[in-house]
Amino acid sequence: MTLHTTHADLGAWQPEPASFDAVVAIYLHLPPALRAPVHRKLVQALRPGGLLILEAFHPDQLPLSSGGPKNVAMLYTLAMLRADFADMTELLAEETDAVLDEGSGHQGPAKVTRWIGQR
């Protein structure tokens, strides 16, 4: 198996339709004006049956010191993700507690949103 990655400015990125088997968006916190359009691009980039795997901080993360944006508009709820990915089949959806141990800026209790969907 070969893993191919893409490094791009997501605001300008125009992926080839149906060109990816999976898209993984881990702690990809985008401003509201960019979030929905980028999420649409991610879905369009997936082949039929392709998976989108996402984990991000939830708004309840704001008072916690384990990382993440301090702008509530950049934090994700399941309702938001379900709206952004309404055309996909939801395989996993949760707003849950986590304990981070990912370097000095991401230590301790956290509140995260996890979503996996299939095109």
All heavy atoms as an XYZ file, in Angstrom:
909
protein
N       0.838     -1.168      0.000
C       0.000      0.000      0.000
C       0.886      1.236      0.000
O       1.882      1.302      0.709
C      -0.904     -0.007      1.237
C      -1.703      1.269      1.351
S      -2.346      1.554      2.999
C      -3.947      0.843      2.851
N       0.490      2.223     -0.761
C       1.208      3.483     -0.822
C       0.314      4.592     -0.288
O      -0.862      4.662     -0.643
C       1.616      3.805     -2.277
O       2.409      2.737     -2.776
C       2.404      5.098     -2.347
N       0.866      5.437      0.554
C       0.138      6.565      1.105
C       0.584      7.819      0.369
O       1.774      8.124      0.315
C       0.428      6.702      2.608
C      -0.179      7.910      3.291
C      -1.695      7.798      3.331
C       0.386      8.035      4.701
N      -0.366      8.517     -0.211
C      -0.088      9.785     -0.881
C      -0.716     10.901     -0.060
O      -1.868     10.795      0.353
C      -0.683      9.797     -2.294
C      -0.105      8.763     -3.191
N       1.094      8.913     -3.837
C      -0.560      7.537     -3.529
C       1.357      7.839     -4.535
N       0.364      6.970     -4.359
N       0.029     11.944      0.179
C      -0.476     13.070      0.950
C      -0.484     14.320      0.080
O       0.219     14.402     -0.933
C       0.390     13.319      2.201
O       1.716     13.632      1.785
C       0.396     12.110      3.114
N      -1.283     15.287      0.493
C      -1.367     16.562     -0.203
C      -1.196     17.670      0.814
O      -1.834     17.645      1.872
C      -2.739     16.701     -0.902
O      -2.879     15.653     -1.847
C      -2.864     18.039     -1.607
N      -0.353     18.624      0.521
C      -0.163     19.802      1.359
C      -0.672     20.988      0.547
O      -0.155     21.241     -0.541
C       1.322     19.968      1.715
C       1.597     21.164      2.558
N       2.362     22.204      2.129
C       1.193     21.487      3.802
C       2.432     23.120      3.067
N       1.723     22.703      4.092
N      -1.703     21.682      1.040
C      -2.316     22.732      0.232
C      -2.948     23.799      1.104
O      -3.288     23.557      2.263
C      -3.391     22.110     -0.660
N      -3.128     24.969      0.531
C      -3.921     26.033      1.131
C      -5.380     25.639      0.894
O      -5.853     25.640     -0.252
C      -3.591     27.362      0.453
C      -4.482     28.510      0.887
O      -5.576     28.277      1.450
O      -4.095     29.666      0.641
N      -6.094     25.278      1.930
C      -7.439     24.742      1.758
C      -8.417     25.754      1.178
O      -9.391     25.370      0.539
C      -7.960     24.185      3.077
C      -7.221     22.953      3.584
C      -7.766     22.532      4.938
C      -7.321     21.807      2.592
N      -8.159     27.025      1.367
C      -9.026     28.044      0.779
C      -8.929     28.073     -0.736
O      -9.915     28.340     -1.426
N      -7.760     27.767     -1.268
C      -7.538     27.800     -2.724
C      -7.564     26.414     -3.358
O      -7.694     26.288     -4.576
C      -6.189     28.471     -3.003
N      -7.445     25.385     -2.568
C      -7.331     24.008     -3.056
C      -8.568     23.592     -3.828
O      -9.696     23.790     -3.378
C      -7.127     23.085     -1.857
C      -6.980     21.635     -2.127
C      -6.075     21.036     -2.945
C      -7.739     20.574     -1.537
N      -6.221     19.663     -2.901
C      -7.244     19.351     -2.042
C      -8.791     20.534     -0.629
C      -7.757     18.127     -1.675
C      -9.301     19.304     -0.256
C      -8.785     18.117     -0.780
N      -8.361     23.014     -4.998
C      -9.444     22.467     -5.811
C      -9.105     21.010     -6.106
O      -8.455     20.699     -7.105
C      -9.590     23.257     -7.119
C     -10.042     24.685     -6.930
C     -11.405     24.783     -6.256
O     -12.307     23.996     -6.509
N     -11.552     25.745     -5.360
N      -9.527     20.098     -5.245
C      -9.173     18.689     -5.451
C      -9.887     18.115     -6.667
O     -10.978     18.563     -7.032
C      -9.661     18.011     -4.173
C     -10.807     18.859     -3.733
C     -10.418     20.269     -4.097
N      -9.251     17.136     -7.254
C      -9.904     16.414     -8.340
C     -11.079     15.645     -7.738
O     -10.932     14.950     -6.730
C      -8.919     15.435     -8.985
C      -9.502     14.696    -10.153
C      -8.495     13.762    -10.795
O      -7.278     14.023    -10.712
O      -8.953     12.757    -11.379
N     -12.264     15.759     -8.328
C     -13.423     15.042     -7.768
C     -13.170     13.535     -7.704
O     -12.538     12.957     -8.597
C     -14.546     15.367     -8.751
C     -14.123     16.652     -9.388
C     -12.618     16.585     -9.462
N     -13.661     12.927     -6.646
C     -13.597     11.475     -6.449
C     -12.184     10.926     -6.602
O     -11.965      9.899     -7.224
C     -14.563     10.771     -7.399
N     -11.222     11.605     -5.994
C      -9.823     11.212     -6.160
C      -9.172     10.645     -4.900
O      -8.037     10.176     -4.964
C      -9.007     12.411     -6.653
O      -9.110     13.488     -5.743
N      -9.877     10.651     -3.762
C      -9.299     10.178     -2.507
C     -10.141      9.048     -1.915
O     -11.369      9.095     -1.952
C      -9.217     11.314     -1.473
C      -8.196     12.363     -1.795
C      -8.513     13.444     -2.598
C      -6.916     12.264     -1.286
C      -7.577     14.413     -2.892
C      -5.964     13.224     -1.572
C      -6.299     14.304     -2.383
N      -9.463      8.064     -1.356
C     -10.155      6.994     -0.623
C     -10.532      7.433      0.779
O     -11.504      6.942      1.346
C      -9.257      5.745     -0.520
C      -9.007      5.119     -1.871
O      -9.968      4.974     -2.648
O      -7.842      4.769     -2.138
N      -9.752      8.348      1.346
C     -10.010      8.828      2.694
C      -9.465     10.235      2.847
O      -8.471     10.603      2.221
C      -9.369      7.909      3.729
N     -10.129     10.995      3.686
C      -9.666     12.317      4.088
C      -9.668     12.321      5.608
O     -10.658     11.921      6.233
C     -10.582     13.433      3.547
C     -10.203     14.775      4.139
C     -10.545     13.484      2.024
N      -8.569     12.751      6.200
C      -8.436     12.803      7.651
C      -8.206     14.261      8.041
O      -7.244     14.881      7.585
C      -7.263     11.913      8.126
C      -7.132     11.992      9.635
C      -7.464     10.477      7.660
N      -9.094     14.788      8.857
C      -9.008     16.179      9.306
C      -8.958     16.162     10.839
O      -9.979     16.031     11.501
C     -10.202     16.976      8.806
N      -7.762     16.252     11.362
C      -7.552     16.181     12.800
C      -7.172     17.570     13.315
O      -6.155     18.128     12.919
C      -6.452     15.146     13.147
C      -6.794     13.777     12.560
C      -6.232     15.084     14.658
C      -8.083     13.158     13.076
N      -8.034     18.120     14.157
C      -7.842     19.448     14.735
C      -7.620     20.503     13.655
O      -6.774     21.380     13.777
C      -6.745     19.432     15.809
C      -7.123     18.511     16.942
C      -6.561     17.239     17.053
C      -8.093     18.886     17.856
C      -6.950     16.378     18.072
C      -8.491     18.023     18.876
C      -7.912     16.777     18.965
O      -8.305     15.923     19.969
N      -8.412     20.401     12.607
C      -8.418     21.370     11.514
C      -9.518     22.383     11.823
O     -10.669     22.218     11.426
C      -8.682     20.668     10.175
C      -8.851     21.574      8.968
C      -7.549     22.311      8.669
C      -9.304     20.765      7.777
N      -9.174     23.403     12.575
C     -10.142     24.408     13.017
C     -10.122     25.573     12.047
O      -9.112     26.258     11.911
C      -9.822     24.866     14.432
C     -10.007     23.773     15.428
N     -11.240     23.487     15.968
C      -9.146     22.869     15.939
C     -11.124     22.463     16.796
N      -9.859     22.067     16.795
N     -11.243     25.772     11.372
C     -11.342     26.797     10.337
C     -12.330     27.874     10.746
O     -13.332     27.588     11.412
C     -11.814     26.152      9.031
C     -10.902     25.054      8.479
C     -11.599     24.323      7.331
C      -9.581     25.638      8.028
N     -12.093     29.113     10.308
C     -13.087     30.158     10.569
C     -14.383     29.822      9.832
O     -14.357     29.143      8.801
C     -12.435     31.425     10.029
C     -11.284     30.989      9.209
C     -10.931     29.593      9.587
N     -15.529     30.272     10.345
C     -16.815     29.906      9.761
C     -16.928     30.155      8.258
O     -17.508     29.333      7.549
C     -17.811     30.765     10.538
C     -17.151     31.006     11.844
C     -15.675     31.104     11.537
N     -16.388     31.239      7.769
C     -16.503     31.541      6.334
C     -15.763     30.530      5.471
O     -16.101     30.344      4.306
C     -15.979     32.950      6.058
N     -14.786     29.874      6.029
C     -13.984     28.894      5.289
C     -14.418     27.462      5.577
O     -14.289     26.593      4.716
C     -12.506     29.085      5.667
C     -11.445     28.431      4.814
C     -11.570     28.820      3.353
C     -10.067     28.793      5.336
N     -14.972     27.206      6.766
C     -15.275     25.844      7.189
C     -16.204     25.106      6.232
O     -15.866     24.046      5.717
C     -15.878     25.842      8.593
C     -16.032     24.438      9.175
C     -16.978     24.364     10.358
N     -18.352     24.368      9.871
C     -19.220     25.366     10.050
N     -18.879     26.445     10.724
N     -20.437     25.293      9.559
N     -17.389     25.625      6.001
C     -18.361     24.910      5.169
C     -17.864     24.707      3.740
O     -17.975     23.600      3.205
C     -19.715     25.609      5.204
N     -17.283     25.719      3.079
C     -16.770     25.478      1.723
C     -15.649     24.437      1.680
O     -15.610     23.607      0.770
C     -16.258     26.845      1.268
C     -16.961     27.838      2.115
C     -17.228     27.147      3.422
N     -14.767     24.451      2.662
C     -13.687     23.449      2.696
C     -14.276     22.069      2.944
O     -13.889     21.100      2.287
C     -12.612     23.809      3.746
C     -11.688     22.633      4.013
C     -11.821     25.027      3.278
N     -15.226     21.968      3.837
C     -15.854     20.667      4.089
C     -16.528     20.133      2.831
O     -16.459     18.935      2.544
C     -16.832     20.762      5.256
C     -16.150     20.826      6.589
N     -16.840     20.975      7.769
C     -14.839     20.750      6.937
C     -15.984     20.988      8.785
N     -14.768     20.859      8.297
N     -17.164     20.996      2.049
C     -17.765     20.551      0.778
C     -16.698     20.008     -0.161
O     -16.888     18.994     -0.830
C     -18.531     21.697      0.113
C     -19.914     21.921      0.702
C     -20.753     22.863     -0.144
N     -20.214     24.204     -0.231
C     -20.399     25.164      0.670
N     -21.147     24.924      1.739
N     -19.879     26.354      0.503
N     -15.548     20.682     -0.213
C     -14.445     20.209     -1.066
C     -13.950     18.844     -0.612
O     -13.626     17.989     -1.441
C     -13.282     21.201     -1.042
C     -13.547     22.503     -1.742
C     -12.308     23.379     -1.619
C     -12.546     24.795     -2.022
N     -11.313     25.606     -1.936
N     -13.869     18.643      0.699
C     -13.400     17.357      1.209
C     -14.334     16.232      0.776
O     -13.881     15.160      0.373
C     -13.293     17.392      2.736
C     -12.306     18.395      3.340
C     -12.321     18.293      4.862
C     -10.908     18.217      2.788
N     -15.634     16.478      0.844
C     -16.607     15.466      0.419
C     -16.477     15.201     -1.074
O     -16.455     14.047     -1.517
C     -18.044     15.901      0.778
C     -19.065     14.935      0.179
C     -18.205     15.982      2.286
N     -16.378     16.244     -1.867
C     -16.269     16.083     -3.317
C     -14.996     15.336     -3.709
O     -14.963     14.647     -4.723
C     -16.305     17.447     -4.006
C     -17.647     18.125     -3.881
C     -17.605     19.597     -4.265
O     -16.545     20.151     -4.567
N     -18.761     20.233     -4.233
N     -13.962     15.457     -2.902
C     -12.690     14.797     -3.201
C     -12.743     13.294     -2.950
O     -11.911     12.546     -3.465
C     -11.569     15.417     -2.368
N     -13.723     12.845     -2.179
C     -13.818     11.423     -1.839
C     -14.422     10.599     -2.975
O     -15.396     11.010     -3.606
C     -14.677     11.228     -0.596
C     -14.049     11.617      0.730
C     -15.102     11.598      1.823
C     -12.898     10.687      1.070
N     -13.850      9.424     -3.166
C     -14.460      8.451     -4.072
C     -15.721      7.895     -3.419
O     -15.842      7.911     -2.194
C     -13.483      7.299     -4.334
C     -12.279      7.695     -5.133
C     -11.419      6.463     -5.465
N     -10.308      6.864     -6.297
C      -9.062      7.050     -5.871
N      -8.760      6.827     -4.614
N      -8.117      7.441     -6.715
N     -16.651      7.351     -4.213
C     -17.792      6.663     -3.590
C     -17.286      5.588     -2.625
O     -16.374      4.830     -2.950
C     -18.522      6.050     -4.792
C     -18.171      6.965     -5.932
C     -16.733      7.376     -5.665
N     -17.840      5.566     -1.439
C     -17.391      4.635     -0.412
C     -16.233      5.169      0.415
O     -15.847      4.557      1.410
N     -15.674      6.314      0.022
C     -14.548      6.902      0.736
C     -14.943      7.390      2.119
O     -16.112      7.693      2.389
N     -13.962      7.454      3.004
C     -14.187      7.830      4.399
C     -13.644      9.213      4.710
O     -12.565      9.587      4.239
C     -13.505      6.833      5.335
C     -14.017      5.401      5.310
C     -13.166      4.527      6.227
C     -15.479      5.338      5.714
N     -14.375      9.933      5.532
C     -13.906     11.181      6.100
C     -13.831     10.975      7.601
O     -14.813     10.559      8.228
C     -14.855     12.332      5.779
C     -14.295     13.683      6.210
C     -14.554     14.722      5.149
C     -14.840     14.115      7.538
N     -12.663     11.220      8.170
C     -12.414     11.029      9.594
C     -12.028     12.389     10.175
O     -11.078     13.018      9.692
C     -11.280     10.000      9.822
C     -11.664      8.667      9.176
C     -10.963      9.863     11.304
C     -10.510      7.701      9.008
N     -12.763     12.830     11.185
C     -12.545     14.169     11.728
C     -12.551     14.117     13.253
O     -13.391     13.440     13.851
C     -13.670     15.098     11.237
C     -13.563     16.563     11.618
C     -14.144     17.417     10.506
C     -14.226     16.876     12.931
N     -11.602     14.827     13.841
C     -11.609     15.069     15.282
C     -11.215     16.513     15.495
O     -10.257     16.999     14.881
C     -10.654     14.144     16.038
C     -10.698     14.410     17.547
C      -9.987     13.362     18.381
O     -10.387     12.190     18.315
O      -9.028     13.725     19.091
N     -11.981     17.201     16.337
C     -11.725     18.614     16.591
C     -12.198     18.958     18.002
O     -12.946     18.202     18.617
C     -12.471     19.465     15.560
N     -11.787     20.109     18.466
C     -12.237     20.558     19.774
C     -13.691     21.026     19.712
O     -14.139     21.613     18.730
C     -11.361     21.699     20.300
C      -9.998     21.256     20.737
C      -8.867     21.662     20.057
C      -9.843     20.438     21.845
C      -7.609     21.264     20.467
C      -8.589     20.033     22.267
C      -7.465     20.450     21.576
N     -14.417     20.745     20.775
C     -15.821     21.108     20.970
C     -15.881     22.463     21.694
O     -14.926     22.826     22.397
C     -16.460     19.997     21.829
C     -17.906     20.180     22.075
N     -18.396     20.956     23.104
C     -18.978     19.694     21.418
C     -19.713     20.930     23.077
N     -20.091     20.163     22.064
N     -16.972     23.221     21.578
C     -17.064     24.495     22.310
C     -16.846     24.379     23.819
O     -16.364     25.333     24.446
C     -18.484     24.975     21.989
C     -18.754     24.409     20.633
C     -18.088     23.051     20.644
N     -17.160     23.237     24.411
C     -16.909     23.066     25.845
C     -15.416     23.013     26.178
O     -15.042     22.955     27.350
C     -17.599     21.804     26.364
C     -19.111     21.930     26.404
O     -19.640     23.056     26.227
O     -19.785     20.899     26.606
N     -14.562     23.048     25.175
C     -13.113     23.087     25.367
C     -12.651     24.462     25.850
O     -11.591     24.578     26.462
C     -12.402     22.728     24.048
C     -10.890     22.811     24.091
C     -10.235     21.769     24.986
O     -10.843     20.780     25.379
N      -8.975     21.983     25.309
N     -13.430     25.495     25.577
C     -12.990     26.867     25.868
C     -12.412     27.081     27.266
O     -11.355     27.691     27.390
C     -14.123     27.859     25.619
C     -14.319     28.275     24.167
C     -15.526     29.193     24.041
C     -13.079     28.937     23.612
N     -13.034     26.612     28.338
C     -12.453     26.884     29.658
C     -11.276     25.973     30.015
O     -10.628     26.192     31.042
C     -13.624     26.644     30.621
C     -14.511     25.682     29.905
C     -14.367     26.004     28.438
N     -10.993     24.991     29.183
C      -9.920     24.041     29.487
C      -8.586     24.549     28.957
O      -8.530     25.281     27.973
C     -10.256     22.666     28.907
C     -11.596     22.072     29.381
C     -11.887     20.759     28.671
C     -11.584     21.881     30.888
N      -7.512     24.114     29.572
C      -6.175     24.618     29.221
C      -5.369     23.633     28.373
O      -4.168     23.792     28.227
C      -5.400     24.954     30.495
O      -5.215     23.784     31.269
N      -6.040     22.653     27.783
C      -5.307     21.616     27.039
C      -5.196     21.899     25.544
O      -4.832     21.023     24.771
C      -5.976     20.253     27.266
O      -7.343     20.309     26.912
N      -5.470     23.136     25.133
C      -5.249     23.509     23.739
C      -6.512     23.912     23.024
O      -7.597     23.975     23.594
N      -6.337     24.185     21.738
C      -7.455     24.539     20.879
C      -7.660     26.029     20.747
O      -7.170     26.823     21.547
N      -8.414     26.421     19.718
C      -8.720     27.837     19.507
C      -9.530     28.397     20.676
O     -10.315     27.682     21.290
C      -9.572     27.833     18.236
C      -9.331     26.529     17.577
C      -8.978     25.571     18.667
N      -9.340     29.645     20.953
C     -10.110     30.314     22.015
C     -11.246     31.138     21.415
O     -11.811     32.000     22.063
C      -9.189     31.184     22.877
C      -8.166     30.359     23.635
C      -8.821     29.262     24.465
C      -7.812     28.416     25.205
N      -8.402     27.192     25.750
N     -11.595     30.837     20.164
C     -12.701     31.466     19.462
C     -13.777     30.401     19.267
O     -13.581     29.447     18.510
C     -12.207     32.009     18.118
C     -13.301     32.627     17.283
O     -14.485     32.485     17.565
N     -12.898     33.307     16.225
N     -14.921     30.547     19.933
C     -15.967     29.533     19.879
C     -16.433     29.258     18.453
O     -16.847     28.148     18.129
C     -17.155     29.903     20.800
C     -17.943     31.087     20.243
C     -18.041     28.702     21.046
N     -16.340     30.225     17.569
C     -16.776     30.044     16.182
C     -15.910     29.041     15.424
O     -16.307     28.552     14.370
C     -16.782     31.386     15.450
N     -14.737     28.739     15.953
C     -13.828     27.799     15.291
C     -13.873     26.407     15.914
O     -13.097     25.530     15.538
C     -12.407     28.347     15.309
C     -12.260     29.603     14.463
S     -10.601     30.284     14.480
C      -9.687     29.006     13.623
N     -14.791     26.191     16.856
C     -14.926     24.897     17.517
C     -16.144     24.181     16.950
O     -17.093     24.813     16.487
C     -15.034     25.103     19.021
C     -13.844     25.861     19.631
C     -14.092     26.166     21.098
C     -12.558     25.090     19.449
N     -16.145     22.834     16.968
C     -17.137     22.057     16.230
C     -18.083     21.278     17.128
O     -17.663     20.619     18.072
C     -16.436     21.057     15.312
C     -15.588     21.665     14.210
C     -14.841     20.846     13.385
C     -15.526     23.028     13.990
C     -14.067     21.370     12.361
C     -14.752     23.560     12.969
C     -14.026     22.733     12.154
O     -13.269     23.258     11.147
N     -19.357     21.319     16.774
C     -20.380     20.497     17.404
C     -20.840     19.446     16.399
O     -20.627     19.587     15.193
C     -21.599     21.334     17.820
O     -22.207     21.863     16.643
C     -21.214     22.454     18.778
N     -21.509     18.414     16.898
C     -22.067     17.415     15.985
C     -23.112     18.033     15.067
O     -23.166     17.702     13.884
C     -22.683     16.260     16.768
C     -21.704     15.277     17.387
C     -22.454     14.180     18.126
C     -20.777     14.673     16.338
N     -23.925     18.937     15.585
C     -24.945     19.570     14.742
C     -24.303     20.284     13.557
O     -24.780     20.193     12.417
C     -25.785     20.537     15.573
N     -23.210     20.976     13.810
C     -22.496     21.678     12.755
C     -21.947     20.690     11.718
O     -22.094     20.890     10.509
C     -21.347     22.468     13.396
C     -20.471     23.241     12.459
S     -19.053     23.941     13.347
C     -19.852     25.042     14.491
N     -21.322     19.633     12.191
C     -20.744     18.656     11.268
C     -21.824     17.908     10.495
O     -21.664     17.625      9.308
C     -19.837     17.690     12.020
C     -18.606     18.335     12.647
C     -17.816     17.307     13.439
C     -17.729     19.011     11.601
N     -22.908     17.599     11.161
C     -24.012     16.921     10.461
C     -24.576     17.809      9.355
O     -24.952     17.314      8.292
C     -25.091     16.511     11.458
C     -24.657     15.323     12.281
C     -25.652     14.961     13.359
N     -25.276     13.694     13.975
C     -25.516     13.390     15.232
N     -26.141     14.251     16.025
N     -25.138     12.215     15.697
N     -24.633     19.099      9.570
C     -25.085     20.012      8.517
C     -24.064     20.078      7.386
O     -24.430     20.018      6.204
C     -25.325     21.403      9.099
N     -22.785     20.185      7.732
C     -21.731     20.278      6.709
C     -21.625     19.004      5.879
O     -21.290     19.060      4.697
C     -20.366     20.553      7.356
C     -20.218     21.974      7.861
O     -21.133     22.799      7.650
O     -19.171     22.258      8.484
N     -21.872     17.843      6.496
C     -21.682     16.561      5.823
C     -23.007     15.810      5.649
O     -23.047     14.583      5.682
C     -20.666     15.704      6.604
C     -19.323     16.358      6.742
C     -18.803     16.645      7.996
C     -18.580     16.707      5.625
C     -17.556     17.245      8.132
C     -17.331     17.317      5.745
C     -16.823     17.587      7.000
N     -24.080     16.546      5.422
C     -25.420     15.954      5.331
C     -25.541     14.919      4.218
O     -26.374     14.021      4.304
C     -26.458     17.053      5.139
N     -24.729     15.016      3.176
C     -24.815     14.081      2.048
C     -24.046     12.784      2.290
O     -24.021     11.924      1.416
C     -24.301     14.737      0.766
C     -25.181     15.898      0.339
O     -26.360     15.931      0.728
O     -24.684     16.770     -0.393
N     -23.426     12.654      3.446
C     -22.643     11.459      3.742
C     -23.391     10.558      4.720
O     -24.283     11.013      5.428
C     -21.285     11.848      4.322
C     -20.421     12.645      3.347
S     -18.780     12.960      4.012
C     -18.086     11.326      3.960
N     -22.984      9.304      4.772
C     -23.529      8.366      5.744
C     -22.691      8.459      7.015
O     -21.474      8.239      6.979
C     -23.479      6.924      5.195
O     -24.249      6.875      3.997
C     -24.025      5.935      6.207
N     -23.334      8.794      8.102
C     -22.633      8.933      9.377
C     -22.337      7.554      9.957
O     -23.239      6.745     10.134
C     -23.511      9.733     10.331
C     -22.854     10.067     11.641
C     -23.735     10.967     12.475
O     -23.623     12.202     12.334
O     -24.546     10.426     13.255
N     -21.063      7.296     10.242
C     -20.649      6.023     10.826
C     -20.340      6.138     12.307
O     -20.509      5.181     13.059
C     -19.423      5.478     10.088
C     -19.586      5.241      8.580
C     -18.279      4.755      7.988
C     -20.705      4.260      8.312
N     -19.841      7.295     12.725
C     -19.538      7.537     14.139
C     -19.730      9.021     14.387
O     -19.311      9.845     13.568
C     -18.097      7.148     14.472
C     -17.694      7.454     15.924
C     -17.142      6.222     16.588
C     -16.703      8.594     15.988
N     -20.354      9.334     15.500
C     -20.546     10.734     15.879
C     -20.570     10.815     17.388
O     -21.387     10.153     18.033
C     -21.848     11.261     15.294
N     -19.657     11.603     17.948
C     -19.664     11.751     19.400
C     -19.022     13.062     19.819
O     -18.110     13.565     19.166
C     -18.962     10.582     20.084
C     -17.500     10.413     19.758
C     -16.875      9.187     20.422
O     -17.608      8.339     20.969
O     -15.639      9.084     20.400
N     -19.555     13.587     20.898
C     -18.957     14.704     21.617
C     -18.540     14.094     22.939
O     -19.388     13.624     23.701
C     -19.977     15.826     21.794
C     -20.385     16.441     20.463
C     -21.547     17.413     20.572
O     -22.364     17.290     21.518
O     -21.660     18.281     19.690
N     -17.236     14.068     23.190
C     -16.765     13.263     24.304
C     -15.584     13.914     25.014
O     -14.942     14.819     24.493
C     -16.389     11.849     23.800
O     -16.128     11.005     24.908
C     -15.187     11.872     22.884
N     -15.308     13.397     26.197
C     -14.127     13.815     26.947
C     -12.927     13.009     26.465
O     -13.063     11.845     26.073
C     -14.335     13.569     28.440
C     -15.457     14.423     29.008
O     -15.521     15.613     28.663
O     -16.271     13.890     29.791
N     -11.780     13.634     26.491
C     -10.527     12.975     26.134
C      -9.450     13.493     27.076
O      -9.606     14.538     27.708
C     -10.154     13.280     24.686
N      -8.367     12.754     27.168
C      -7.191     13.212     27.905
C      -6.058     13.301     26.893
O      -5.700     12.315     26.255
C      -6.831     12.252     29.061
C      -5.558     12.720     29.748
C      -7.985     12.168     30.062
N      -5.544     14.512     26.712
C      -4.496     14.743     25.725
C      -3.117     14.621     26.357
O      -2.894     15.054     27.488
C      -4.651     16.134     25.108
C      -5.979     16.422     24.416
C      -5.965     17.823     23.824
C      -6.304     15.383     23.368
N      -2.203     14.042     25.597
C      -0.798     13.940     25.975
C       0.002     14.067     24.687
O       0.579     13.116     24.195
C      -0.527     12.604     26.674
C       0.892     12.506     27.200
O       1.592     13.543     27.251
O       1.310     11.388     27.544
N      -0.035     15.284     24.128
C       0.496     15.509     22.782
C       1.443     16.700     22.744
O       1.305     17.583     21.900
C      -0.665     15.709     21.808
C      -1.607     14.525     21.795
C      -2.892     14.774     21.025
O      -3.000     15.802     20.339
O      -3.783     13.922     21.113
N       2.368     16.770     23.650
C       3.298     17.886     23.678
C       2.870     18.923     24.695
O       1.784     18.859     25.271
N       3.705     19.914     24.891
C       3.494     20.871     25.976
C       2.209     21.680     25.835
O       1.636     22.098     26.831
C       4.693     21.813     26.081
O       4.840     22.545     24.879
N       1.708     21.921     24.641
C       0.509     22.725     24.456
C      -0.788     21.950     24.496
O      -1.859     22.547     24.445
N      -0.699     20.644     24.556
C      -1.899     19.812     24.515
C      -1.814     18.715     25.570
O      -1.626     17.547     25.268
C      -2.090     19.218     23.115
C      -2.354     20.251     22.076
N      -1.351     20.758     21.293
C      -3.491     20.869     21.714
C      -1.881     21.657     20.479
N      -3.163     21.748     20.712
N      -1.963     19.125     26.811
C      -1.879     18.218     27.957
C      -3.137     18.346     28.799
O      -3.579     19.447     29.101
C      -0.680     18.580     28.838
C       0.661     18.314     28.211
C       0.966     16.835     28.141
O       0.694     16.073     29.053
N       1.527     16.413     27.023
N      -3.706     17.208     29.170
C      -4.789     17.210     30.138
C      -6.163     16.971     29.558
O      -6.320     16.608     28.398
N      -7.188     17.185     30.383
C      -8.562     16.934     29.973
C      -8.966     17.830     28.804
O      -8.575     18.999     28.731
C      -9.383     17.290     31.219
C      -8.423     17.274     32.348
C      -7.089     17.631     31.775
N      -9.773     17.263     27.911
C     -10.237     17.995     26.735
C     -11.649     17.553     26.400
O     -12.102     16.482     26.803
C      -9.308     17.735     25.551
N     -12.340     18.376     25.645
C     -13.673     18.047     25.121
C     -13.556     18.084     23.600
O     -13.198     19.098     23.023
C     -14.701     19.060     25.606
C     -16.105     18.744     25.185
C     -16.645     17.530     25.916
C     -18.136     17.360     25.638
N     -18.747     16.378     26.494
N     -13.826     16.942     22.972
C     -13.635     16.819     21.526
C     -14.912     16.345     20.837
O     -15.783     15.730     21.454
C     -12.465     15.869     21.172
C     -11.155     16.384     21.767
C     -12.736     14.456     21.627
N     -14.976     16.628     19.567
C     -16.031     16.143     18.689
C     -15.372     15.216     17.673
O     -14.386     15.600     17.049
C     -16.739     17.316     17.984
O     -17.253     18.202     18.973
C     -17.863     16.833     17.082
N     -15.929     14.025     17.540
C     -15.406     13.040     16.589
C     -16.517     12.675     15.611
O     -17.677     12.466     16.023
C     -14.937     11.783     17.316
C     -13.750     12.041     18.210
C     -13.335     10.801     18.954
N     -12.141     11.086     19.743
C     -11.910     10.568     20.933
N     -12.752      9.691     21.462
N     -10.815     10.891     21.590
N     -16.145     12.607     14.341
C     -17.132     12.270     13.309
C     -16.456     11.465     12.216
O     -15.377     11.844     11.741
C     -17.726     13.548     12.734
C     -18.971     13.336     11.942
C     -20.241     13.290     12.426
C     -19.059     13.089     10.541
N     -21.111     13.044     11.386
C     -20.426     12.920     10.238
C     -18.136     12.999      9.514
C     -20.880     12.666      8.942
C     -18.575     12.749      8.221
C     -19.934     12.579      7.951
N     -17.070     10.371     11.833
C     -16.610      9.577     10.688
C     -17.807      9.382      9.780
O     -18.895      9.019     10.234
C     -16.042      8.211     11.130
C     -14.827      8.396     12.053
C     -15.646      7.382      9.891
C     -14.290      7.101     12.631
N     -17.595      9.637      8.506
C     -18.654      9.471      7.533
C     -18.147      8.791      6.278
O     -16.944      8.752      6.007
N     -19.097      8.251      5.533
C     -18.757      7.557      4.279
C     -19.558      8.173      3.146
O     -20.755      8.424      3.281
C     -19.075      6.067      4.404
C     -18.630      5.258      3.213
C     -18.775      3.771      3.478
O     -19.700      3.333      4.144
N     -17.836      2.998      2.966
N     -18.857      8.418      2.043
C     -19.535      8.977      0.876
C     -20.265      7.884      0.141
O     -19.826      6.795     -0.017
C     -18.513      9.639     -0.053
C     -19.182     10.261     -1.262
C     -18.278     11.197     -1.960
N     -19.063     11.866     -2.994
C     -18.579     12.210     -4.161
N     -17.319     12.015     -4.439
N     -19.343     12.805     -5.030
